[in-house]
Amino acid sequence: MTGRQHPLAPRSSVFADDEPVLQSLPLLAGASSPTFGESTCWDFNGVLRRPASHLTGQWRLPFTDLSLGQNLLARELAMIEFNPRHPAVLTAGVHLPPTPRKVPTQRARGQVLRALAAFGATEDLPDDFGHWSVEDFHRYITQRRCITDDTAVRAHITVVKLLHQFAPVLTTGLPADPWPGQTGAKVLGLVREAKLRTAVVEPGTWFPLIHAAWTYVDVFGPDILRARAHWKKLQTTRRHLGAAQQRRRLDAWLADPESRVPVWHPDDPLRHPRATTPVNWALLTAMLGLGNTSNLFAPGTTAGRLARARVTEMVAAGRTQPGLLPALAAVERADGTRGPWRHSLHPPALWIEYTALRNAAFVLVVGLSMMRNIEVRDILKDSVVEYYGSPAVKATKHKLDPDLPVRHWWIIEPVAKAIATAAELSVDAEYAFASVQDKSPINHFDSSDAITCFVRHANNNRHVTGLPQIPEQKLAPHMFRRTMAMLTREFPGSEIAVGMQLKHVATRALANTTTQGYTEPSPAWAQHLRTAISERRFERLAELFAADGRGEPIGYGPGADRLRETFAAIRAKAAEMRATTQAQRGDLRVELDLLRRTRLSVRFGKLNHCTMDDANPVGARCLEDAIVPEGHHGPLIDRCQPSRCANSIIAPAHLPIWTAERASLTDLLATRKLPTNRRALLTEQLHEVDRVIRRNTP
């Protein structure tokens, strides 16, 4: 895939033909870099670490469809961006950020140069871009804007401007910038959007898709993996035997009361259309341990017809199984029936189900871990570990990090199970998400296609699997990352936690603006989240109501006193309604209906509950002397003062946290040689904690 320069090709005055291309990027052990003089293609497979989500073809930098001069220009451009601190580049006065560009970026640069060359050939322009006029470049950009989106056109402007910026190093650079003093965005009139453009997975798609993926991994997966293991075992025990030995083996199998005949379901699309019996004779031959050339059941021989007749008698007696396994997991279907999740599971269907299961595992991991697609695809087998006491997965972080560090993402048990399932299916020696077929010509799969194929497979078979219909929506891995980040924003401290999980670099204690963009609410989820949050708050309120009715303490402080008074009024009203026969339902149902209709403002927290009334925020210490942001409603959480606010409730469940905090502060204050300022701060914090405990201890 590499080739030396054409003998008439121009030579670079800066870079030698035998100079290694990669001088600023870490090479794989024992690898050698392509050299600058290789003018056909630079192949980085086996040289640079290739992400699992990239094909081998995407790890090559071709220099085809260019004139000799343009070929040199493309190589010089790539050489500069691969080595931004090259001595010759610095000597020429070109000062660039130290981080080298990556292979996909340089492939994109090459595509722009080929597009420029094609435009020049059509317009009869010189091969040397340096001889083009400013108007020529303007016409080129105008044409590109008619072909593609402006955001894609910006990359073309960037390359043209680089040809001018790098001119001191290039053999044929541009003498002038066609758009001096303007960025590509300004040239195209693009306005930076404050909000993240990544769309969310809509709730109507999210819930049935995640449900289907988890059902596949948790319910169907064990059957698929057992069938896989059983089929592999059968393949290792097959032997080529003589006719007499085959008949004796059949006799022994028929005499075993545990034996079952593998049969096809009448509606199985993989069954041969001309089959005259329900028996899968090929699978039965394998179950008997006979080679695939066995003629034991050949219908054209007397012995074969006799053997078939004996097996058919077993079928008539009901001694059958749906393929490789005696039984499959049962599911409830939409039509009210109950049955196996698949009519039958025979060897021809295994690769279909392997792929569906692998895709389901991928959906779960990309949907619930907040990992980037490239990071999910780089998960290695045995990468699920314990990290700070919680399960986590190790993977390589690629974006904005040339050192490719290994990072940890905290995960939940379903994600861990999905990774383990994918790893068991993978035929790759290292990667968990890879091809599932030993005979697959390409050990690769496209992530977006994996999601789309799983949705299609789940919908096509839902009449049997009982899975819900998944609405059609264009889906991509980064949409799941955005959706999960948005869903977690309602939890206390979520901005910091989500920033850590998203692996966004932050320059302050909280997450950066990118994290805020990911967690920005989506109109598609607004109504669902409002309903879900309201229902969960009512459930918590009903729990407090029930505890108060049993005489249990619900909390301490003025806020708790007001809440108890309201609960007492509700019970009194319910008793009055029952006495006057206005209520015909059970006591608890009447009281809960009244509780739902009563206007109560309670915000539940980890350290305390807040009863501030938005319409009448009397006594809210968080709002005193505070500048309330325009459009803000409710308390200012970061200014909460649980020990001093009349709206605060310290519930019994909160007290252990405050007690533990007091013990921690006491231990810190016992440290010798503590700086004076630090000791004063800790002492003030201890006084606040003591005030909470004293005020709220019965």
MOUR-V287285 format. One line per field, one symbol per residue. ss: DSSP state (H for helix, E for strand, - for the rest). phi: phi as a letter, one per 40 degrees, with the letter a starting at -180 (. if undefined). A space follows every 10 residues. Layout:
BEGIN
ss: ???
phi: ???
END
This chain:
BEGIN
ss: ---------- ---------E ---------- ----E----- EEE------- -----HHHHE EE-----HHH HHHHHHHHHH HH----HHHH H--------- --HHHHHHHH HHHHHHHHHH HH------HH H--HHHHHHH HHHHHHH--H HHHHHHHHHH HHHHH----- ---------- ---HHHHH-- ---------- --HHHHHHHH HHHHHHHHHH HHHHHHHHHH HHHHHH--E- --HHHHHHHH HHHHH----- EEE------- --------E- HHHHHHH--E ---------- -HHHHHHHHH HHHHHH---E E-E------E EE-----EEE ----E-HHHH HHHHHHHHHH HHHHHHHH-- --HHHHH--E ---EEEE--E EEEEEE---- -----EEEEE --HHHHHHHH HHHHH----- E--------- ------HHHH HHHHHHHHHH -HHHH----- ------HHHH HHHHHHHHHH ---HHHHHHH HH-------- --HHHHHH-- --HHHHHHHH HHHHHHHHHH HHHHHHHHH- -----E-HHH HHHHHHHHHH HHHHHHHHH- ------HHHH HHHHHHH--- --E-----EE --E--E---- HHH------- ------HHH- -------EEE -HHHHHHHHH HHHHHHHHH- -----HHHHH HHHHHHHHHH HHHHHH--
phi: .bacccdccc bccbbccccc cbbbbcccdg cbcdbcccbc abbbcgbbcc dccbccccbb bcbcfbcccc cccccccccc ccbcbcdccc ccgcbbdccc ccddcccccc cccccccccc cccfcccccc cccdcccccc cccccccbcc cccdcccdcc ccccccdcbc cbcccaccbc gbcdccdcgc bccccccccc ccdccdcccc ccccccccbc ddcccccccc ccccccbcbc bccccccccc dccccccccb ccbccdcccc cccbcbbccc ccccccccgb ccccbdbccc bccccccccc cccccccgcb achcbcabdc bcbccgcbac cadabbdccc cccdcccccc ccdccccbbg ccdccccccc cgccbcbfgb cabcaccbcf accfccbbbc bbddcccccc cccccccccb ccbacbbccc cbcaaccccc ccccdccccc bccbcgcccb ccacbadccc dccccccccc cdgcccccdc ccgccbbacc ccccdccccd cbdcbdcccc cccccccccc cccccccccc gccbibhdcc cccccccccc cccccccccc fcbbbcdccc cccccccccb bbbcbcbabb bccdcaccgc ccccfbccdc gcbgccdcbc bdcbccccbb cdccddcccc cccccccccc ccgcddcccc cccccccccc cccccbcc
END
